[in-house]
């Protein structure tokens, strides 16, 4: 299926999620070779929706959602149960040292992490020798909208750890990854919301700049001959 067919198939299955636009952008490179079965994970899973989206777009041998906050009672009923024959959930503390995953994904989790070096080490151990980890990051120091997002998190008593793009690159490269970086390409329109847009971005122009100019997609590729 092409990108539009995947998006419409996701909507037909009830995946009406505002993140579909970002998810599809993350999968662009992966779809070029999507016939082989893959073992995949989502780091920072909050529910089953992204993994279900992956099952539409890819041939998934196993999908694992890794939950960062195991004590989140509100989400417990969502991630504690299996969501399909090939999909399941676990917590950060229960991820085995070596999982041999082919592909990993995460959506905007770096600003939630107090220690990126530990995260990079954990990802290295989870990937197969030729595995790759795709991660989006928009709330970085190089994005002028980040100050607004940090203030929103503070009011909600939520963590916000500020990193530059260079800091992210240096951490993962230092762990042995080949690091790729580009702007995240959005395949669909950015949707205006009269409550979310002003609070999160300020104006429509700021939203466009934030999501088109500053939303970054990283690829962290692990090579067989790379050394930690």
N, C-alpha and C positions, 0 to 999 in steps of 0.2 A: 504493500500500500504506500501511496505517497503521503506527504504531510497533511494535506487537506482531508484525505480519506481517514487517516488515523485520528485527526481531531473530531471529525463527524462520528466515527465509530465510538470514540470516548464519550461524546455527548449522548449517543444513543444508549449507552450503558449506564447513564445517569451520573457520569463524572463531570458534573457542572461545577468546575473548580476554577477560581481565578488564576491559579498557577499553571493551567494547561499551556498557556502561551510560553511560559518559561521552560516548562518540561519539554515541549516540542523543540525549542531552540537548543536545549542541551543534547538532544538526540540526533541532531543533523549529521554529525560525523559518523555516529554509530550505525545509522541506517544504511550507509554505503555497503556494509557487509553484515546483513541481519539474518542470514539464512542458517547460520550455525547456532546450535544450542549454547546458551551462556548461563553461567552462574553469576548472579548480580546481587548487589546490595544497595540500599539507600541508607545513608548515615544521617541520623536526625529525623527519622520517621515519626510522624505524628498520627498517622492513620494509614489505611490500606490503599489510598487513592493513587499515589504515584506508582506503586507496584502493580496495581491493576492496569494502569496506563502503559506500563512497560510490557505487560503481557499482550496488549494489543499491538504494540509497535515492534516487539522483538520476539524471537523464539527463546523463551526463558526455561532453562532446565531447573533452576532454583532461584527464588527471590527471597532475600532476607531484609527485613526492616529492622534497623538498629535504633533503639529508643534511647535518647540521652537522659531523660528524667524518669526513672523507673517509679518514682513515688508520686507521679502525677495521677491522682485518683480519677480526675475528670476523664482522662484518656484511657484509663486501665481497661475498660470494657471494649475499647476499639482495638488495641494492639495485643492484648493477652490471648486472643483467640486466633486460630488459623483462618486465613481468608481465601484459601484455595488449595488445591492439591500441591502446588509447587511454592506456595507463599507462606511465610511464617515470620514471627517477630522475636527479637531478643533484646537484651540490654547491653550497654557498653561493657559492663563488668563481666558479662558472660560470653563475650566474643572470644573464641579460641585464638591461640597465638598464631596458628596457621590455618586459614580457611580455603586458600586457593580459589578465590573469586576471580572471574575474568574481568568484570567491569563493576566499578562503584560509582555512585552518584551522591551528591549532597546539594541542597538548595539553601543558601544563605545561613550557614551555621557557624562560619568563622568568627563572627562578632559575638557568638555565645560561648566561645572557648577561651578560658584563661591561659591555656598552654597549647599553642599551635605545634610546638615541637613534639609533644606527646601524641597529638593527633596524627601527625605525619608518620611517626614511628608505628603507630597502631595500623594505619592504612597500609604501610609497607608490609607488615606481617600478614595482613588479610589477603593481599593480592597474589595471584599466581605469578610465576617468573616473568610473564609477558603481559601482566594485567595493567589496566589503566583506570584512573580515578578522575571523574569529571566533577567539578565543583563550581557553582556560581557564587559570585560575591559582588554585591552592590553597595553594602554599607561599609565602605572602606574610607580611610582618611582622605583619599584623593577625590572623593565625591562630596561636593558642597552640601548635598541633601543630608549627609550623615549626621550633622549636628542636630537637625530636627528629629531624626530617628532616635538618636541618643536621648534627647529630652523626653520623647514619648515613652521610651523604655523606663526612664527614671521615674516618671509619674506612675507607671504601672509596677514599680519595684522589680523590674526585670534587668538582667545583666546586659551590659554592652561593652565589649572589649574592642578597642580601636586599633586597627592595623593598617599600614600602608600596603599597596600592591607589592612594593619591593620587599617588604618584610615577609609576605606570604611566599614569594618566589624563593627568597634566600633560605627559608626554613625547609621547604620541600626539596630544593636542589641540594641542600646540605645533607639530606637523608638519602641521596642517591637517585632521585627521580629526574627524568627528563621533563622539564617544565615548559608547557605551551600556554600562551595567553592570547585572547582575542575578545573583542566586544561580543556579547551575546546577541545573536540575531533573532529578533522576534518575528515569527511567521504570521502573526495576526495583529489586529488593532489593539492598542492600549485602551482600556475601557475606563471612562470617566465615572467616578462615584462622588456625589456631592458631599459626602461625609469623609470618605477615606482620602480623596485626592488633596483637598486643602490641608488636612491634618498631617498627612505623610509627606507631601511634596511642596505644598504652598500654592502652586498654580499649575495650570495645564502645561505651560511652557516648561516649568521646572520638572514636571513629571516626564515629559518627553526627553529632556536632557538627562535626567537621572537614569532612565531606563534604556535610552539609546546610546548615550555617550559613556556612561559610567558603570553599567551592569556588565560584569566581566565573567567570562567562562574560562576556567583553567583546565588543562589536561596535565595530569601527573602520571607519566608512563614509566612503568618499571621494566627495566631490561634485564635479561638473563645474566649479562656480564657486569651489571651495576653492583656497587658495593655500598652497604649502609654506612 
